[in-house]
Amino acid sequence: GITAQIQGRLVQAQAGVPVGVLVARGEVELGFQQLSELISLDGITVLGPMPPAVQIDTTFCAALCKTSAQPDAVRELLHFLTSAEAEPAKLRHGMTPA
């Protein structure tokens, strides 16, 4: 019910420009984007996640292409990415391991 009130104040970042960059430059006062995109930017303060009722989870998926030139290497990488060993890196970059 507030769309009409804020419509003229909304800014959408251009493709390839993280929302946090607009915040850091002072072009906008508040930004919303995936934590993994915001966590490493200088000049901003991440306040925290959105409330669960409005939070949107992004799930990343991967698969082996039938025509892959290196299927064993792909399987090895996918195995690592889904292992507990990769969880600390995911957490460090603002992602939640599945």
N, C-alpha and C positions, 0 to 999 in steps of 0.2 A: 503493500500500500504506500510505499514511499517513492516509487519510480518517478513520478512527475516532479517531485521535490529535488531529486538528485540527478536527473537526466543530464542536465547541462554541465555537471561537474564530473561525470564519469570519463575516464581516460583508458583506452586500450593500448597496451604496448605494441609496437610494431613487431613483426616477425623477427625473431633472433635477438630481441632486446629483452633481457630479464626485467620483470616488474621492479625488482629491487634496485636496479640501476636508476630507474625513474625516481624512486624514493630517495636514493643517495644523492642525486643531482638536485633534489628539492623541487622537481617538476610535479610531484604528487605527494600527498601527506600520508597516505595509507595505501598499501598494496596487498594483493592476495595472489599467491602462487604456491606451487609445490615446495615443501620445505627443502628438498634436495636442491632446488634452484636458488634458494635464498641463503642457505646456511653459510656459504663461503664468501658472500659479498661484503666488502668493506663499506662503512658509512651508513649501515642500517642496523636496527635492533629488531630481532625476530621476537615478537611478543608471545607466540605459541600457536598451537593448532586451533582450527575452527572447532566450535562445539560439535559433538558427534552428530547431532540432528541435521547439520548442514554440511558436514565434512564429506568430501568426495575422495574415495580411494582410487589410486591408479595402479593397476596390476600390469607388470611387465611379463611378457611371454617370449619364449624362444623355441626354435625348432631346427632340426637338421634338414637341409634342402636335399632332396633326392639326388640331385646332380652335383652335390658338393665334391670338390676336388680333394678335400681332406676330411672325410667323415669321422675318422678316429680322433683327430684334433678337435673337431667340433663337439663330439661326444664328451671328450675330456674337459673342455671348457664348460660345457653345460653342466656336467657333473660337479665341477668346482663351484660354479655360480650358485648351485642349489644346495651346497654343503654347509655345514655348520662353520667350517673354516672361513667362509666368505662373509658370515654375519657381522663381524666387527667392522668391516669396511662399509657394509650397507648402513649400519647404525651411524658410523662417522659422517656419512653423507646424507643423513636425514631420511633414510629409508627404513621401513619396517620389514624384517625378513618374514617370509610366509611360512 
